[in-house]
């Protein structure tokens, strides 16, 4: 009788092959679409992002290009109701990624929405109109406080951003908080800007890209591909060689001429506004936003901001693309950290 046996090495290879076969059989299939939320109504038809490096990402199809080989589509979903509506969509598991300002994302985290910050999109008696529950509200609370006032010292009218300028022009509001759309009104002699956060970053708010815990844990590789694509877009929008193109792109969304963007960014490198990473300034600002939201009684309990930030994807993308020198790092006081 002749017996045949497997060598130890061959048995190990056979076992490994079986393990790989089992892992492949039970691997989660890739989704057919990635749902990307945008926390504003967008501009145009179909809607698109108006400003920032995300406008570049969407217009030039950076994410679509990164997912094309697997035939994965990108669905851009815009929310007229801004942050509060985005949080509702996250609660109902209707999004995979989304943009969101600091206050609505803080509120969402405080009530248990399972999504993490993976990138940075932006930093830095009278009736006053703004949209409650959005990132603007923290600025509204901070600015009067710095001048000895509080939200209770003014009569607040809760309006969506698109409605505030019209109400201001008809005299139904005495003041409004806004972005560069206010400079358009000022250029027409219809308003006077009395305060700007341009040189006071502590009073301003941050914007982020979030990914749901479910999506990132199920598709970590796909999450990395999306974030890497967005880092590429941020790099493109940060290059001074693209300044004119980027400003014209923003202006093409309508409402704000390129000249006003140029005036606002005069003397400011694009890289200072478009860094996607979590440096000391962003982390400090996010902690401050959480503490301010608690102090202003906008959330009921504190949470760990550092545990909320998941910077693995953005850090890997920056390293893999060799983009570490592309953006300066800012300390907690918003001063540039000198490189060694």
C-alpha positions as CSV (number, residue, x, y, z in Angstrom):
1,X,0.0,0.0,0.0
2,X,1.3,3.4,-1.0
3,X,0.3,6.4,1.1
4,X,0.5,10.0,-0.3
5,X,0.7,12.9,2.1
6,X,1.0,16.7,1.9
7,X,4.2,18.4,3.0
8,X,3.9,21.0,5.8
9,X,4.5,23.8,3.4
10,X,2.0,22.5,0.9
11,X,-0.6,22.1,3.7
12,X,0.0,25.7,4.7
13,X,-0.4,26.9,1.1
14,X,-3.6,24.9,0.8
15,X,-5.0,26.4,4.0
16,X,-4.1,29.9,2.9
17,X,-5.8,29.4,-0.4
18,X,-8.9,28.2,1.3
19,X,-8.9,31.2,3.7
20,X,-8.5,33.6,0.7
21,X,-11.3,31.8,-1.1
22,X,-13.6,32.1,1.9
23,X,-12.7,35.8,2.4
24,X,-13.4,36.6,-1.3
25,X,-16.7,34.7,-1.2
26,X,-17.9,36.8,1.8
27,X,-16.3,40.1,0.8
28,X,-18.8,43.0,0.7
29,X,-19.6,43.9,-2.9
30,X,-18.8,47.5,-3.9
31,X,-21.8,49.8,-4.0
32,X,-23.1,51.0,-7.4
33,X,-23.3,54.6,-6.2
34,X,-21.7,56.8,-3.6
35,X,-24.1,59.3,-2.1
36,X,-22.4,62.7,-1.4
37,X,-24.4,65.3,0.5
38,X,-23.9,69.0,0.2
39,X,-25.2,71.2,3.0
40,X,-26.7,73.9,0.8
41,X,-29.1,74.3,-2.1
42,X,-26.4,74.6,-4.7
43,X,-26.6,76.8,-7.7
44,X,-28.0,76.3,-11.2
45,X,-29.8,73.3,-12.8
46,X,-28.7,70.7,-12.1
47,X,-27.3,72.2,-8.9
48,X,-23.6,72.4,-8.3
49,X,-21.3,73.6,-5.6
50,X,-20.6,77.3,-5.9
51,X,-17.2,77.9,-4.1
52,X,-14.3,76.3,-2.4
53,X,-12.1,73.4,-3.5
54,X,-15.2,71.2,-3.5
55,X,-16.6,73.2,-6.4
56,X,-13.4,72.2,-8.3
57,X,-13.8,68.6,-7.2
58,X,-17.4,68.4,-8.5
59,X,-17.0,70.4,-11.7
60,X,-13.9,68.5,-12.8
61,X,-15.2,65.1,-11.7
62,X,-12.3,64.1,-9.4
63,X,-14.3,61.6,-7.4
64,X,-16.0,60.2,-10.6
65,X,-12.6,59.7,-12.2
66,X,-11.4,57.8,-9.1
67,X,-14.4,55.4,-9.1
68,X,-14.8,55.0,-12.8
69,X,-12.8,51.7,-13.1
70,X,-15.4,50.0,-10.9
71,X,-18.4,51.7,-12.6
72,X,-19.4,53.4,-9.4
73,X,-21.5,56.5,-9.9
74,X,-21.5,59.6,-7.6
75,X,-24.8,61.1,-6.6
76,X,-24.6,64.7,-5.4
77,X,-27.5,65.5,-3.1
78,X,-28.1,69.1,-2.2
79,X,-30.0,70.3,0.9
80,X,-31.9,73.5,0.8
81,X,-32.5,73.0,4.6
82,X,-28.7,73.0,5.1
83,X,-27.2,71.4,8.2
84,X,-30.4,70.4,10.0
85,X,-31.7,68.6,6.9
86,X,-28.3,66.9,6.4
87,X,-28.4,65.6,9.9
88,X,-31.8,64.1,9.3
89,X,-30.6,62.4,6.1
90,X,-27.6,61.0,8.1
91,X,-29.9,59.7,10.7
92,X,-32.0,57.9,8.1
93,X,-28.8,56.4,6.5
94,X,-29.4,58.3,3.2
95,X,-25.9,59.5,2.8
96,X,-22.3,58.1,2.7
97,X,-20.3,61.3,2.7
98,X,-21.4,64.9,3.2
99,X,-20.2,68.4,3.7
100,X,-21.3,70.1,6.9
101,X,-20.5,73.2,9.0
102,X,-19.2,73.0,12.5
103,X,-22.4,73.6,14.5
104,X,-24.7,71.1,12.7
105,X,-22.0,68.5,12.7
106,X,-21.4,69.1,16.5
107,X,-25.2,68.9,17.1
108,X,-25.3,65.6,15.1
109,X,-22.4,64.1,17.0
110,X,-23.9,65.1,20.3
111,X,-27.2,63.2,19.6
112,X,-25.4,60.1,18.4
113,X,-25.1,60.4,14.6
114,X,-22.5,57.9,13.6
115,X,-20.2,59.8,11.2
116,X,-16.7,61.1,11.5
117,X,-14.7,64.1,10.3
118,X,-12.3,63.0,7.6
119,X,-11.4,66.3,5.9
120,X,-11.5,70.1,6.2
121,X,-13.2,72.2,3.6
122,X,-13.0,75.7,5.0
123,X,-11.5,77.5,8.0
124,X,-11.3,80.5,8.7
125,X,-33.2,95.2,19.8
126,X,-32.1,95.0,16.1
127,X,-33.5,92.3,13.9
128,X,-30.8,90.0,12.5
129,X,-31.5,87.3,10.0
130,X,-29.6,84.0,9.8
131,X,-30.5,80.3,9.6
132,X,-30.6,78.7,13.0
133,X,-28.9,75.3,13.5
134,X,-26.2,76.1,10.8
135,X,-22.6,77.0,11.2
136,X,-23.5,80.7,11.0
137,X,-25.2,80.5,14.4
138,X,-22.0,80.0,16.3
139,X,-20.5,83.1,14.6
140,X,-23.7,85.0,15.4
141,X,-23.3,84.1,19.1
142,X,-19.5,84.7,19.2
143,X,-19.4,88.1,17.5
144,X,-21.9,89.9,19.8
145,X,-20.3,88.2,22.8
146,X,-16.9,89.7,21.9
147,X,-18.6,93.1,21.9
148,X,-20.5,92.7,25.2
149,X,-23.7,91.4,23.7
150,X,-25.6,88.1,23.4
151,X,-28.1,86.6,21.1
152,X,-30.8,87.6,23.6
153,X,-29.9,91.3,23.0
154,X,-31.1,91.2,19.4
155,X,-34.4,89.9,17.9
156,X,-33.4,87.0,15.8
157,X,-35.3,86.1,12.7
158,X,-34.7,82.5,11.5
159,X,-34.4,82.6,7.7
160,X,-32.7,80.5,5.1
161,X,-29.7,82.2,3.4
162,X,-31.5,82.8,0.1
163,X,-34.3,84.6,1.9
164,X,-32.2,86.9,4.2
165,X,-30.9,89.4,1.5
166,X,-34.4,89.9,0.1
167,X,-35.8,90.6,3.6
168,X,-33.0,92.9,4.3
169,X,-33.6,94.9,1.1
170,X,-37.3,95.3,1.8
171,X,-36.5,96.6,5.3
172,X,-37.9,93.6,7.1
173,X,-34.4,93.0,8.6
174,X,-32.0,95.6,10.1
175,X,-29.0,93.4,9.7
176,X,-27.9,90.1,8.2
177,X,-25.0,87.7,8.6
178,X,-23.7,86.3,5.3
179,X,-20.7,85.6,3.2
180,X,-19.4,87.5,0.1
181,X,-23.0,88.0,-1.1
182,X,-23.0,91.0,1.4
183,X,-20.1,92.6,-0.5
184,X,-22.2,92.5,-3.7
185,X,-24.9,94.4,-1.8
186,X,-22.3,96.8,-0.5
187,X,-20.9,97.4,-4.0
188,X,-24.5,98.4,-5.2
189,X,-24.9,100.8,-2.3
190,X,-27.6,98.6,-0.7
191,X,-25.7,97.7,2.5
192,X,-22.8,98.6,4.6
193,X,-20.5,95.9,6.1
194,X,-19.8,96.8,9.7
195,X,-18.0,93.6,10.8
196,X,-15.9,91.0,9.0
197,X,-14.3,87.8,10.3
198,X,-11.6,88.0,7.6
199,X,-9.0,89.0,10.2
200,X,-10.7,87.4,13.1
201,X,-10.7,83.6,12.5
202,X,-11.7,82.8,16.1
203,X,-15.1,84.2,15.3
204,X,-15.5,82.2,12.1
205,X,-16.6,78.6,11.5
206,X,-15.1,75.5,10.0
207,X,-16.5,73.2,7.3
208,X,-15.8,69.5,7.0
209,X,-16.4,66.4,4.9
210,X,-17.9,63.6,7.0
211,X,-18.2,59.9,6.2
212,X,-20.6,57.6,8.0
213,X,-19.1,55.0,10.3
214,X,-21.1,52.3,8.4
215,X,-19.6,53.3,5.0
216,X,-16.0,53.7,6.2
217,X,-16.0,50.4,8.1
218,X,-17.6,48.5,5.2
219,X,-15.6,50.1,2.4
220,X,-12.3,51.4,3.9
221,X,-10.5,51.1,0.6
222,X,-13.3,53.0,-1.2
223,X,-13.3,55.6,1.5
224,X,-9.6,56.2,0.9
225,X,-10.1,56.5,-2.9
226,X,-12.8,59.2,-2.4
227,X,-10.7,61.1,0.1
228,X,-7.6,60.9,-2.1
229,X,-9.6,62.2,-5.0
230,X,-10.8,65.2,-2.9
231,X,-7.2,65.9,-1.7
232,X,-6.2,66.1,-5.4
233,X,-9.0,68.6,-5.9
234,X,-7.9,70.6,-2.9
235,X,-4.3,70.6,-4.3
236,X,-5.5,71.8,-7.7
237,X,-7.5,74.7,-6.1
238,X,-4.6,75.6,-3.9
239,X,-2.1,76.3,-6.7
240,X,-1.6,80.0,-7.6
241,X,-1.2,79.0,-11.3
242,X,-4.9,78.1,-11.1
243,X,-6.1,81.3,-9.3
244,X,-7.8,83.0,-12.2
245,X,-9.4,79.7,-13.3
246,X,-10.7,79.0,-9.8
247,X,-12.1,82.5,-9.3
248,X,-13.9,82.4,-12.7
249,X,-15.3,79.0,-11.8
250,X,-16.8,80.4,-8.5
251,X,-18.1,83.5,-10.3
252,X,-19.8,81.3,-13.0
253,X,-22.1,80.0,-10.3
254,X,-23.7,83.5,-10.5
255,X,-24.3,86.2,-7.9
256,X,-20.7,87.1,-6.9
257,X,-18.4,88.5,-9.6
258,X,-14.8,87.2,-9.8
259,X,-13.6,90.7,-8.9
260,X,-15.1,90.4,-5.4
261,X,-13.5,87.1,-4.9
262,X,-10.2,88.6,-6.0
263,X,-10.7,91.5,-3.6
264,X,-11.5,89.2,-0.7
265,X,-8.5,87.0,-1.4
266,X,-6.1,89.8,-2.2
267,X,-2.8,89.0,-0.5
268,X,-4.0,85.6,0.8
269,X,-2.4,82.5,-0.8
270,X,-5.1,80.0,-2.0
271,X,-3.2,77.3,0.0
272,X,-4.1,79.2,3.2
273,X,-7.8,78.7,2.5
274,X,-7.9,75.3,0.9
275,X,-5.9,73.0,3.2
276,X,-7.8,69.7,3.8
277,X,-5.8,68.6,6.8
278,X,-6.5,68.8,10.5
279,X,-3.7,71.0,11.9
280,X,-3.6,72.4,15.4
281,X,-5.7,75.3,14.5
282,X,-8.6,73.2,13.0
283,X,-8.5,70.9,16.0
284,X,-8.6,73.8,18.4
285,X,-11.4,75.4,16.5
286,X,-13.4,72.2,16.5
287,X,-13.0,71.8,20.2
288,X,-14.0,75.5,20.7
289,X,-17.1,74.9,18.5
290,X,-18.1,72.0,20.6
291,X,-17.5,73.9,23.9
292,X,-19.3,77.0,22.6
293,X,-22.3,74.9,21.4
294,X,-22.5,73.5,25.0
295,X,-22.0,76.9,26.6
296,X,-24.7,78.5,24.4
297,X,-27.0,75.6,25.3
298,X,-27.2,74.4,21.7
299,X,-26.2,70.8,22.7
300,X,-26.9,69.0,26.0
301,X,-23.6,67.2,26.5
302,X,-19.9,67.4,25.6
303,X,-18.0,64.7,23.7
304,X,-14.4,64.0,22.6
305,X,-13.6,66.0,19.5
306,X,-10.3,64.2,19.0
307,X,-12.1,60.8,18.9
308,X,-14.5,62.3,16.4
309,X,-11.8,63.3,14.0
310,X,-10.5,60.4,11.8
311,X,-7.6,61.9,9.9
312,X,-6.1,58.6,8.7
313,X,-7.5,58.9,5.2
314,X,-6.5,62.5,4.6
315,X,-3.0,62.0,6.0
316,X,-2.4,58.9,3.9
317,X,-3.6,60.8,0.8
318,X,-1.3,63.7,1.5
319,X,1.6,61.4,2.0
320,X,1.0,59.2,-1.0
321,X,0.6,62.2,-3.3
322,X,3.7,63.9,-1.9
323,X,1.6,67.0,-0.9
324,X,2.8,67.7,2.6
325,X,4.5,71.0,1.5
326,X,1.4,72.1,-0.4
327,X,-0.3,73.6,2.7
328,X,1.1,75.5,5.7
329,X,0.3,74.3,9.2
330,X,-1.3,76.7,11.6
331,X,-1.0,76.6,15.4
332,X,-4.0,76.9,17.7
333,X,-3.9,80.7,17.5
334,X,-4.0,80.6,13.6
335,X,-0.3,81.5,13.2
336,X,1.7,79.7,10.6
337,X,4.1,77.1,12.1
338,X,7.6,77.6,10.8
339,X,9.0,74.4,9.2
340,X,12.4,73.1,10.4
